[in-house]
């Protein structure tokens, strides 16, 4: 007879194997997102920076992504910023606002890499929340898709996802898979 501990120990690897065999992956979708909401892209201190396929950041499909392209040769020495703002869905305080992002991994070490979130309600700023940042080197999770986010205290109906980086002389692409109103 197998003990309960060994049954649980065997169940976890078996589940992982089953998910892999069926093509399952860690999801890059939100339990409550901004699917179909109004979306605005802006850049600052980043001449030549742009966003490709912005609508993928709120299409409800964790397999598609908006590409936030930092033209590093034209970055302001203090860094450039690309923001995507999703509007039109209401969330209560206590929600985990954030985004699924993939920052580039680079041996040439970008500097001042950061992601932060600003929430708004009816156009009025509610909270500014840090997601993650680093002064030198790669941000935690660089090279893989990660959820970056924070719990809110106040209700909101819009969120601005701010990504920034400086350093390196090569262009960098940050992939934004989904903006979440609640993870």
N, C-alpha and C positions, 0 to 999 in steps of 0.2 A: 504494500500500500504506500502511496506517495504522500508525503507530508504536505500541508497547505502551503508552506513556504516555498517548497520546490515547485508546486503547481503554479504559483504566481511568477516565480523566477522563469519558468518555461513559457508562460503565457505571453510575456512582454516580447521576447525575441520572435516567437511565433507570429504575433500580431505585426511586428515590423516586417517580417518576411512576407506575410500575406499582403500588406500594403504595397511593398516593393513589387511583388509578383503581379499585382493588379494595376500597376502604374501609379500608385498613390504617392503623393509628395506632401511636404509641409505646405499648407495653404498660404497664399499671399493675398487672401481676401479678408475683408472685415466682417464682423458679425453685424455691424451697422455702419454703412459707408455713405458716400455722397453720390452714389450712382445716378447719373443723369442730371446732377445739379449744375448750376452755372459755374464755369471755371475760367479764371483769369491768370495769365502768366506775366510776370514782370522780371526785369533784370536791373541791377544797379551796380555801378563801379565795375562794369564788365562789358566793354565794347566788343561786339562780335559774338557775345554769348547768346544762346537761343534755346528754345524748347521745341523739340520735334514730337508730334503725336501727343499733344497735351491731353486730349480727351481720354487717352488710355488710363490716366490717373484716377478717373472716376467712372469707369465703364462697368464695374462689378466683375471684371475678369482679371483675376490675379496672374494670368499668364501673359497679359499684354503690359507694355510699359511706356511711359512718357520718358523721353531722353532729354535730360538737362545737360546741355553741352557748354562747358566752360572752356573758352578759348584762352588758355593759360598765358599765351604770349602777349595778350592784351589786358591781363588782369591789373587792377589797381594794386600797388604793393601791399596795401592793407587787406586785399582780397576782394573777390567779386561775389555777388549774391544773385541767385535765381530763386524766385518764389512762385508757387502755385497756390491760388486761393480758390476754395470751393465754397459756394454759397447756396443756401436754400433748404437745408435740413435742420430740424431742431433736435438738440440733445440736452439732457439734464446734467446738472453738476454731478460729479462722480464718474462721468464717462472717461474712458481711456482714449484720448485723442492721439492720433499719430499717423504714421505712414509706413508702408513696406518699401524699403529703399535698398539699392545696391550701390555702394560707393566703390570707386576703383581702388584696386590694390596696386601700389606702385613702389618700386625700389628707389625711385627718384624723389620720394617723400614730399608730397604736398604738405603745406602747413596750414594751420588755422582752419581745419576742416570742422564743419559744424552743421547740425540740423536743429532747428527750433520750431516751435509752434505758437501762433498767436490766434486766440479765439476772439470772436466778435458776436455780439447780439444786436440785431437791428442796426448794424453799422458802427456800433460803439465797441471799442476794444474792451475785452473782459479780462484775459490773462495772457501773459507771455511765459511759455514753458520751454525749458531746455530739453532737448532730446538726447544729444550726445555731442561731444566735441573733443578735439585734440589739438595741442599746440604744434607738435612736430610729429611726422610719421603718419601712419594709417589710423583712421578712426576704427573703433571696435567693430568687428564684423566686416571690415573691408573685403571686397571680393566675393561676398555671399549676400543673398537677400536676407535682410534683417528687419524686424519691426522696431521702430524707434518711436517712443511716445511717452506720455505722462498722464496721470489722472488729473482731471479738472476739478475745480471747486464750484464753479459757476456755470449756469446754463449758457448755451451758445447756439448760433445757427450758421456760422461760417468759421472756417479755419484756414489760416495761411501757413503753408509749409515753407520754411526758409532754409535753403541749403547754401552753404558758402565754402569757399576754399581759396587759398593763394599758394604761391610757391611754384615749383616745377615749370619748366618751359614748354611742356607738352599739353595739348588739349586733353580734357578729361570729360568723361560722360558719367553722370549719376543717373541711375535708372530708378524711376518712381513708379511702382506697380499699382498701389492703391492708397488713397487718402481715407483714413478711418475717422468717423465720428465717435465710434466706440469699437474697440478691438473685439 
